[in-house]
Amino acid sequence: MMASAPTVSAVQMYDVFDGLLKEGLELAEIVHHTGLDPDAFKQVDGRLPVSTSIKLWNLLLETTGDPLCALKIGQIVRKQSMGVVANLFLSCGTLGEALDQSIRFHSLTNETGKIECIAGGKECLFRYSITDPRFDSPLVIERSLSSGVTWANFFTGRPIRPNAVFLQQSTPEYAADFRTFFDSPVHFGQEYNEIAFDASVLQYEGVHKNDYLKEILMVRASELHSRKKDSTAQVIADFLRQNLAFGEVSIESLCDRLGLSRTSLYRELKREGLSYQEVLDNVRKELVQIYLRDRDYSLLETAYLLGYSESSTFHRAFRRWFGLPPGQWKADAKSRTPDLTIGNTD
């Protein structure tokens, strides 16, 4: 049994696709490099694999050579071809309400993204996170933060200037261009990817407010959201990816998250042909390849990020998965083909 791959709204990726066409790439070239199914753009509520979306982003950066390409994509608003979540956003009464709806239904936009609006005192934070380390991408983060400012401006009909922008990535050579783009201080090497605004902006009213349309769109968004019920194994895998780096995940915390007893959890997994240990091993096995091959973390850092309290336990598990020590695997990892299977295969 193989878990379904996470997806992103095709509407969300159209501007990247269009940018590639404007750069002179032929459709066949784009399909060849990314595996894109262009028919997804013609479908109402069409979707693309997140893996394809990352390839589209990387191809755009490679083709344009523009380190600000994602920020610029985030400035585009196509009102005539918006999806359900974007239309719902615009129909709300205040910016705070619009953000609440975006947070509630963001998985319809991107199943591996997470929006948070954290209000405290005179400031609020618009935070964007990627919940699945396999699909971590600075380009997605940059587009999302840029888009957050763009849509706040479009929603209110007035310019909203960030107080500051915070990014996890290290300071690039073109850091000054980021500061010019946002017209605000931009801090790199931070704990989160987020933008700070005056808290008062949450009370700004929308110029596109439409209560009747909002009710219709909320029903539609709820219907789409309810169709996306993941398997128990997939929910557990997502939970593990988000929490392993904070320490070994307990069965108790997992059961609380799912609202299931331990017995019910094991029964659901058995029905899907898996055990908890198999799901945990599969998640750790997929993440360790990313951490050692793509992120170049040390073995000690990797063990910690996978939730191991003892490095010796990590080394034994690695030998069981790959048949050799992690240091040896890392030495020639660049020539290896990644095994990113989640769950077991028939």
N, C-alpha and C positions, 0 to 999 in steps of 0.2 A: 504494500500500500504506500503510495507516495503522496505527500501533502501537496495541496495546490500552491502554486507560486503566488506571492503577493502581487497585486496589480495597482495601477494608477489610472486615473481618468484620462481617456484619450484627449479630451478637451484641454486638459492641463498641459499636454505635451505638444499641442499643435503649433504653438509659436516657435518651439525649438525646431520642429520639422520644417516649418515655413522658412525659418532662418537658414537652414541648410540649402533649401531650394534657391533662396535668394543669393546664396554664395556661389551658385552655379553647379551644385551637385545634381546629378540625375537621380530620379527616383530609384532606378535599379542599383545605383551605387549605395544609396542610403540603406536599401533593403539588404544588400550584400554585407555591409559593415555592421548592421545592427539587428538583423532578423525581423525588422519591422513588418507588421501586417497593415498596410495603409488603409485597408477597408475599415479599420477600427475608427477612423476619423469620420466615416460616413454614417456610422451607427449612432442612434440615440442612446446615450449612456454607454458608449463604447469604452472598452478598457484595454490597456496594454500591460504586459508584464513589467514589473519594476526594473528587472534586469535589462529589458530593452530600453527603458527610459534612461537608465544610466549610460548605456552605450550611445544613445542619441546626444546626451549632454557632452560626453567626452568627444564625440565626433564634431560637435559644434565648436568646442574649444580648440580642437586640433585644426579645424578648417579655417576659423577666423583668426586664430592666434591672439584673440582679444581676452585678456584676463578678466575684463568686466562684462563679458557677454551674458552671464547669468543675471547680473544686476540689471542690465538693459532689458532682458526678456521680462523681468519682473515689473517693468514700467508699462507693459502693454496691457490694455483692457479692450477686449472684443465684446462689446455689449450685445451684438447681434448673434453671437454664438457661444453664450455662456452655459455652463452646466447647472444642475439643480442647486448645488450648494452656493454658487456665486449669485444666482438669482434670489435665493432665499436671503443671503447676506444683504443684498441691496434693498429688499422689501421691508427690512426691520426698521423699528422706530428710532433707536439710538445705536451708536457705535458699540456700546457695551453689549446690547442685546444681539447685535449682528455677530460679534465675536463669540458670544455664547453658542449661537447656532453653528458657527464654523467649527468650534471645538467639538460640539456634539456629533457632527456629521463629517469630520475631516477624513475618516477612513474611506469615504466615498470618493474623495479627491486623491488620497495617497494612503495605501494601507500600511506603509512603513513610516509615516510621518505623525508627529504629535504637536498640536498647538496648545499653548498655555497662556492665560492672561492672569498675571499675578499683580494684584492691586495692594498697595500698602502706603499709607501716608499720602504724600502729595504726588507720588509717582506710581506708574503701573509699568509692568514689563510684559512685552510681547515676546514669548519664548518659542523657538522651534527646535524640535529634536527629531532625530532619526532613531527609531526604536529597534531596528534590525541592523546590527553591525555589518552584515554582508553588503548592505546597500548604502553605507555611509558615503556621502559625497559633498564636498564643500560647495559645488555648483548648485546642488539642490537647496542647501542652506541659504546661500547668497540670494538665489531667486526668491525663496520664501520670505526672507526679511525685506527685500526690496519690494516684493509684491504686497507685503503687509502695509508698508507706507503708501504705496500707490492706491490700494483699495480704500484705505482710511481717507485719503484725499478725495477720491472719487465718490465715496459714500457721503461725506459731509459737504462736498462742494467748496472746501476751503483748504489751504495748505496746512499740513500738520508737520512740524519739524521735530525730529527726534531730539531728545536731550543728549543721548549717547547711544552708540552701537557697540555691542560686545560680541566677539567671535572667538571660537575655540582654536582656530587655526593659528599657526605661528605667523609672525609679522612678515608679509611678502615684500618684495622689492617695490611693488606698486601700491604700498599702503597709503600714500598721499592721495592716490586716485580714489580710493575708497572714501576717504574723508571729504574729498571734493564732491563725490557722488551723493553722499548722504547729507552734506552741508552740516555735519555734526562731528564731534569727537568719535573716533573709532578705536577701540581697544582690542588688541589681539592677545592670544594665549590665555583666554578667559575660561571660566568653568562651564559657561553655557553660551549658546548662540541666542542673543536676545537684543531687543531694542527698548530703551527707556523713554517713556512719554510722560507728560503731565497727566495725572489721573483725571483731570477735568475733561479730557477728550472723550472719555467713555460716555459722558452725558450729551455729547454733540448729537443733534438730530440728523437723520438721513434725508437727503433731498429726493430720494426715490421711494420713500415710504409708501407701502401699499398693504394694508392689513388683510384685505381679501386675498390678494395673491400670496401673501405670507402663509395663510392658513392652508391653501392648496399645496404650496410647495413643501410645507412641513409634513403633510400627509404623504406626499410622493417620496420625500427624503427618508421618512420612517419606513416606507415599504421597501425601498432599495436597501436600507440598512439592515432590515430584518432578514433579507434574503442571503446575507453574507455570513451566515452562521458557520463558524469554523468547527472542525473536528476538535474533540477534546485534546488530542495529541498536538494539534496546531496551536491551540490556546496555551497549552503548557509550554510548548517550544518558544512561543512569543514571550511568555512571562519569564522564562529562563534567560533568554537573550537580553532582556532589559534589566535583570536583577543579579545575574551571576557575579558581575564585577563588584557587587557590594558584599559578597560573602556567600558561603554555601547556602543554598535555598532549602528551607525546611518543607517537609510535606504539609505541615500545619499551615504555613503561610500560603502555600499553593491552594490548599483546600478552602481557606478563607477567601482567596481571590475568586475561585470558581463557585463558591457557595455549595460545595459538595462535602460529604463526609469522606474519610479516607477509604472506606469500603466502597462507596459509590464511585470514587475516582478510579480505583483499581478496576472496578467492574466495567466502567466506560472504556478504559484503555484496552482491557482484554477484548471487549467487543470489537475494537478497531485493530486487533491483532498486535498490540504493542504492550510493553511494560513501561513503568516510569523510568527505570534505569536505562532502557533502550532509548527513550526520548532524550534523557539527560546526556547519554553518551553521544548520540547523534548531533545534538546541539554543540556540545564541547568539541566534537571532532570537526564540525564545520567551522567553528570560530577559531580553533587553534591554527588552522591553515591560513586564515586571514591575518591573524596576529603575527605569526612567524614569517609568512611569505610577503604579505602586502604592507604591513605596518612596521615590520622589523623590530618588534618588541623583544626584550631579553627573555630568557626562559623563566626567570623569577617573576617578571611582570606578567607574562602570559599565564603562569600558574595562578597568580592572584586574580587576574581578570576572568579566569574560568571557574573561580569559586573554590579553589583548593587552598586549604590552610597549611598543608605540608607539600613542599616541592617534590619529595620522594614519591608521594602518592600520584602526583601529576606525571612523573617520569614513568612509573609503572603502567599507568593508563595509556600513555602515549605509545609505549612499546606494544601494548596489547592491540591498539588500533592500527598501527603502521608497521610493526615488526622491526623497528630500529629506534635508537635513542633520538630525542627531539633535536639535540645539537647536530647530529649527523643529517637528520631530515632537513633542517634549516639550511645547512651548508649547500645543498643542491636543490633547494625548493623552487628556485626560479625556473628549473627545467621540468617541474612536475605539473601534471594536469590536476586542478583542484577537484576534490570530491565533495560537492556541496549538497548531497542528498539528505533530505530530512525525512525521518521515518524509515521504515524498511521497504524493500522492493520485492515484488513478486517474481 
